[in-house]
Amino acid sequence: MQMTAPRWKLALDKALAASPKATGTAGKEREDSCLNLLTVIQLASIDVNTPVPHVRSLVFRSFVSPTNDESHPLLLATTGGIDLLTAKETNWNVIDVRSPKTAQLISNPHVQVVWYIEGTQEQYRIAGTARVIPAPGEGLYKHFVHTLVELQNTAKPSSFDWEAKRLAVFRSMSPFMKASWCRPVPGSRLEGGQEEARKWPTEIHEPAADDAEAKKLWDMSLGNFALVVIEPSEVDHIELAPVPNLRTRYWRSNNGVWKDEELVP
Ligand SMILES: Cc1cc2nc3c(=O)[nH]c(=O)nc-3n(C[C@H](O)[C@H](O)[C@H](O)COP(=O)(O)O)c2cc1C
């Protein structure tokens, strides 16, 4: 069984490393500010309700390999679209309060990511499946645990701790981003207009042990925070810098081995 990273992943690592925005001091303070455009991917999905594709920008966080198998790299992004706490508090049907992308990815996990690396003039179009990993709890979580078992469908199953990963990524987010997960459900009607919006918390920090109000906000933010894990199965890589341009198709075969062929760009 191939255990080395696929060639497209090595090329992507190299392209990211070569980009000035991905290195040096840019990282820390811009970690989740959405300003480091290098790390923004576009994720497209379709669902059963409409023939119109849905596409949105997401910040790419990192690669993750739950099975420690370099040949099986997963892309990690985040979303605040799951609103289990609000659902519980208001007695709404959980299905109705999820963000559009969450419901769409549940109904059809097949996605395409397009990622343009400006510095090296490369485009990666990555097809695969996406899974959402919410807070552990009732109801929906069972669904996600089920899909995670599928994700580990390799010769070497692992006991990767996804909740520990979710917590670690959450802690790394800025207080501003943490506050964004305490807003009402994303995409829902803005009841009360901007006046109401000005009352939303703007920063959330780890609460002191005796600060019940801060703990409530922290728990709400963490409860609404979810990871998005994208498992690539095919990659269309275009390199515009060389002349003539290069185009390579990579695909993961049934036994997990990545194959590739050159295409006309
Ligand atoms: C530069 C940029 C980065 C973004 N990053 C994220 C992200 O990491 N996670 C996220 O859920 N939404 C992110 N968004 C917002 C999404 O593109 C989208 O508008 C939102 O998540 C609602 O998507 P949905 O209606 O498909 O659920 C980002 C938007 C921009 C412009």
The ligand as an SDF file (V2000), in Angstrom:
LIG
                    3D

 31 33  0  0  0  0  0  0  0  0999 V2000
  -12.4690   35.3550    2.2900 C   0  0  0  0  0  0  0  0  0  0  0  0
  -13.6130   34.6040    2.9070 C   0  0  0  0  0  0  0  0  0  0  0  0
  -13.3580   33.5380    3.7490 C   0  0  0  0  0  0  0  0  0  0  0  0
  -14.4120   32.8150    4.3410 C   0  0  0  0  0  0  0  0  0  0  0  0
  -14.1390   31.7730    5.1720 N   0  0  0  0  0  0  0  0  0  0  0  0
  -15.1650   31.0480    5.7000 C   0  0  0  0  0  0  0  0  0  0  0  0
  -14.8920   29.9150    6.5310 C   0  0  0  0  0  0  0  0  0  0  0  0
  -13.7370   29.5510    6.7860 O   0  0  0  0  0  0  0  0  0  0  0  0
  -15.9520   29.2370    7.0240 N   0  0  0  0  0  0  0  0  0  0  0  0
  -17.2430   29.6050    6.7480 C   0  0  0  0  0  0  0  0  0  0  0  0
  -18.1590   28.9120    7.2300 O   0  0  0  0  0  0  0  0  0  0  0  0
  -17.5210   30.6530    5.9570 N   0  0  0  0  0  0  0  0  0  0  0  0
  -16.5200   31.3990    5.4430 C   0  0  0  0  0  0  0  0  0  0  0  0
  -16.7950   32.4720    4.6500 N   0  0  0  0  0  0  0  0  0  0  0  0
  -18.2150   32.7960    4.3550 C   0  0  0  0  0  0  0  0  0  0  0  0
  -18.7390   31.8210    3.3010 C   0  0  0  0  0  0  0  0  0  0  0  0
  -18.1500   32.0840    2.0360 O   0  0  0  0  0  0  0  0  0  0  0  0
  -20.2580   31.8360    3.1790 C   0  0  0  0  0  0  0  0  0  0  0  0
  -20.6960   33.1040    2.7810 O   0  0  0  0  0  0  0  0  0  0  0  0
  -20.9330   31.4470    4.4840 C   0  0  0  0  0  0  0  0  0  0  0  0
  -20.2390   30.4210    5.1490 O   0  0  0  0  0  0  0  0  0  0  0  0
  -22.3600   30.9720    4.2230 C   0  0  0  0  0  0  0  0  0  0  0  0
  -22.3060   29.8430    3.3880 O   0  0  0  0  0  0  0  0  0  0  0  0
  -23.5500   28.8840    3.1520 P   0  0  0  0  0  0  0  0  0  0  0  0
  -24.7370   29.7790    2.9410 O   0  0  0  0  0  0  0  0  0  0  0  0
  -23.1950   28.0870    1.9340 O   0  0  0  0  0  0  0  0  0  0  0  0
  -23.6980   28.0370    4.3910 O   0  0  0  0  0  0  0  0  0  0  0  0
  -15.7560   33.1940    4.0600 C   0  0  0  0  0  0  0  0  0  0  0  0
  -16.0040   34.2720    3.1900 C   0  0  0  0  0  0  0  0  0  0  0  0
  -14.9510   34.9660    2.6430 C   0  0  0  0  0  0  0  0  0  0  0  0
  -15.2560   36.1340    1.7170 C   0  0  0  0  0  0  0  0  0  0  0  0
  1  2  1  0
  2  3  1  0
  2 30  2  0
  3  4  2  0
  4  5  1  0
  4 28  1  0
  5  6  2  0
  6  7  1  0
  6 13  1  0
  7  8  2  0
  7  9  1  0
  9 10  1  0
 10 11  2  0
 10 12  1  0
 12 13  2  0
 13 14  1  0
 14 15  1  0
 14 28  1  0
 15 16  1  0
 16 17  1  0
 16 18  1  0
 18 19  1  0
 18 20  1  0
 20 21  1  0
 20 22  1  0
 22 23  1  0
 23 24  1  0
 24 25  2  0
 24 26  1  0
 24 27  1  0
 28 29  2  0
 29 30  1  0
 30 31  1  0
M  END
$$$$
